[in-house]
Structure formats: structure tokens, C-alpha cells
Amino acid sequence: MKYISTRQQQATNIKTAILKGLADDGGLFMPEYIPQLDSEFFENLPNLTLQEIGFRVAKEFLGESISDDNLKEIIDEVLNFDIPAVRISENIYSLELFHGPTMAFKDVGARFMARMMSYFSEGKPMKVIAATSGDTGSAVASGFFGVPGIEVYILYPKGKVSPLQEKQLTTWGGNIKALEIDGTFDDCQALAKQILSDDELNQKFTLTSANSINIARLIPQSFYYFWAFAQLQKLGKPIVFSVPSGNFGNLTAGLFAKKMGLPIHQFVASTNENDVVPKFLETGNYEAKPSKQTISNAMDVGNPSNFERMKSLFNNDVSEFKKEIESYSFSDEATKKAMQEVRKDFNYTLDPHGAVAYLGLQALRQAQSDKINEDFVGVLLETAHPAKFVEVVEDVLKEKIVIPEKLEAFNKKEKKSVEFPVDFETVKNYLIEEK
Ligand SMILES: *Cc1c(COP(=O)(O)O)cnc(C)c1O
């Protein structure tokens, strides 16, 4: 399997695509085609474990670049926690992606990426650059912590992540450095891109990115769509996924799964007020905007990086986009109401991101209510444990929530970060001088 940039038809292998992160032309790597799984795999799906599914799917993307034994070992390490589809109501399930070490879905992608990079770099020193709006950074830090030869630099927007998220970014020490940027997530993302494409830095160091732009983040995110089917197929209804979206990596991975043959009925791309994609589907025009701050802050993205990948999957055709994806944007007010409603009616606590996904399912049902019996099972991707957003959740639900021990441990540690203005040269000098 070759990997090609979304901008030019520059082809490379998976090892280079993962180690570089971003293509030389500034584009994102994509597999040259989406592999197909055979009918035997699908017939057997309900009998497979999450790890078996992960291995089969990953193998399609990685081919002969890694031995079966090495890949199995990596998959078993990455997926050492459950991803249950929890019933909220008759036709709504929450796919809980938050049972990993940092309690957010980004653990899945980050753990896989860290291990693949370590495998392919064969011990050569490397600097990993990651911009984060909250959860990416901690998952990346957790995934790479203590990996020899790899230094990780995490750029996060000052004052725009939750106190607990900040602790999860800044308390690692060792090979993990937290750069506190006095700007927005978009500024952090732009700085990361500048670092990764700077000639001088690239001459001095082996640099790579660890955002959702790395193809190694996307591949494992497709596993759990299959796993959800393995759990829910027995219900015998069409399955719709509502994906709370920011950079659209999670949704792109879902599109991979569908193209691999998984019969997903429909995707809902659910966003907060950062509504570039819903607007695009409505008008056909893509207009990047500055990001707006919301209570679902991991989705505060004004120019989603994976849009370029989705475009290439749909050959730039808006009508193809529309066939697969309905997209809706929701206010913080609506999100809070949804959290209250689900708590009250179903005794289930959603975090703000999952609540946006819940609203997406409601909106789809409403939009389809005129069609005859469009009865489907809606699966919302619950991307973070509610305790990760404890301030918002307690304020909205007017009740205390229990903080899992895994998270409490971070709170007890001391923050260490270096502050920076939004200025590339300053950050660059730091990288050069920092040992
Ligand atoms: C990153 C994140 C999202 C958005 O995922 P994308 O792949 O960037 O669209 C949603 N929810 C949470 C909790 C996240 O951390």
C-alpha cells in the first residue's frame, strides 16, 4: 500500500508517512486506495474481539511493513481497555471511547501512533510536535511518555483548556515539554505547521507531528466503528453514527470503515458553534473561520485539518459528501439542555462533546420524521469521560460527579510549562536552544 499527499500525487510508504506526519507539499497523507475487507470478515464480525478486529483492519493499511507478530503485540498494547456500546435508550447507544489512560478517545489514536513511530524510527532521536485544544496533548504525552529517543513538544492555548486538561498536559516531565501559547488553538496549530515545515529546524532535527493529521492516528480510529457493529448488529436495524467533530479525524476514520465495506447507514457530523463543515454542506462553500470558544472545547476548531482528507475521499464532490454525511451545529445552550435531559430521562451522564453528538442524532430523527419508518439505531461517540469536564458538567447538572482515580492522580501533580507569545521565531529559538 502506498501513501499519497492530498495536494500532489507524491507517493511514499507507510513508514515515511507516519514518521513525517505532514507531506513535503503541506498536504496530508492518505492511503492510495481504501482496502476492502472480505465477506467472511463481515460474517464473522460479531464473534471477533476488539483486538482481533484491530489487527485485521490495521493489517490492510500496513501490509508487509510490519510482521504479524509485531503488529499483534502493538494492537494488544494499544487496545488494553474496553470500548463498550452502552444502551442509553431503545434506539440510542453511547460508544464509550474514554476508558483509556487519559479518559478521552484520543488515547486510541495516540497510543497506536506512538508505538508505530517508535517501531519505525528504530531508536533514532526524534522531536514530536503536537498542537492541542485539550485532549490530544495528554493522550499523545501518555502514549509517548518514557519512549527513549523521542522528545515531545505540546503546544496548547493558554487559559483555553480545562484545569484538569492542563494538568494532564503539564505534569509529565521527562521527555514531555508543555508550551503554553498565548493564543487560540488555531494559533497553536499554525505554529506547529510552521515548525514542521521550517528548513532550518528540519536540517537540525528529525521532526514529526502528532496531531490528527498523522495517518497513524486515523487508522486505529476506524477499528471501533467495526467494534460497534460487532456489538449492535444483532439489533437488526440500520446503524447511524453521530460523531462530535472538531478536526474531523474521528469522522474521517469512520468514512474509512464504511469504504472498507462496513454497512454504516449514515454519518452525522455534529459540531458546536464552530460550524464550518455544516455550513459547507449547506452552501457548498468552505470558509475557514477563527475558532470560537465553547463548552465542548476540544471541538473549537475553525479550520478542520482533516477536511482536506474528506475532500479527497469524496473527489471534491459536494453531492458525494451530502450522501454520506448530515451535519448540524449546536449552541452551548442546546448542549447544556441535552446533558440535563439525558441525565433526567435516561440516568446517563454525557460530557459536553457527547451531548453535541446526542443532539445530532435528535436532529437527524427530526429531519427524517417525514420519511416512512426510518427506524435506526443511533450511536453517539462519547469521546471523553464527563469527569474530564467536571466544572461544566457539575455546573450544568447541579450535582457532584465522581472523579475516577486515574484522573485524580493528575490533579495531585505540579504544573510545569514554558509560556510563549504567538510568535514563530521565539518558539523556534526555544527548540534550537532547548536540550
Ligand atoms: C478531539 C476531540 C473531539 C473531536 O475529534 P476530531 O477527530 O478532531 O473531530 C471530540 N471530543 C473530544 C473529547 C475530543 O478530545
The ligand as a Tripos MOL2 file, in Angstrom:
@<TRIPOS>MOLECULE
LIG
   15    15     1     0     0
SMALL
NO_CHARGES

@<TRIPOS>ATOM
      1 C1        -10.6050   15.8300   19.7840 C.3       1 LIG1
      2 C2        -11.9230   15.6460   20.3750 C.ar      1 LIG1
      3 C3        -13.0740   15.6860   19.5760 C.ar      1 LIG1
      4 C4        -13.0150   15.9920   18.0980 C.3       1 LIG1
      5 O1        -12.4190   14.9700   17.3630 O.3       1 LIG1
      6 P1        -11.8900   15.2360   15.8720 P.3       1 LIG1
      7 O2        -11.3270   13.9490   15.4210 O.co2     1 LIG1
      8 O3        -10.8550   16.3160   15.9830 O.co2     1 LIG1
      9 O4        -13.0480   15.6900   15.0730 O.co2     1 LIG1
     10 C5        -14.2790   15.4470   20.1860 C.ar      1 LIG1
     11 N1        -14.3700   15.2200   21.5060 N.ar      1 LIG1
     12 C6        -13.2920   15.1890   22.3050 C.ar      1 LIG1
     13 C7        -13.4600   14.9500   23.7630 C.3       1 LIG1
     14 C8        -12.0330   15.3850   21.7690 C.ar      1 LIG1
     15 O5        -10.9670   15.3400   22.5540 O.3       1 LIG1
@<TRIPOS>BOND
     1     1     2 1
     2     2     3 ar
     3     2    14 ar
     4     3     4 1
     5     3    10 ar
     6     4     5 1
     7     5     6 1
     8     6     7 2
     9     6     8 1
    10     6     9 1
    11    10    11 ar
    12    11    12 ar
    13    12    13 1
    14    12    14 ar
    15    14    15 1
@<TRIPOS>SUBSTRUCTURE
     1 LIG1         1 GROUP 0 **** ****
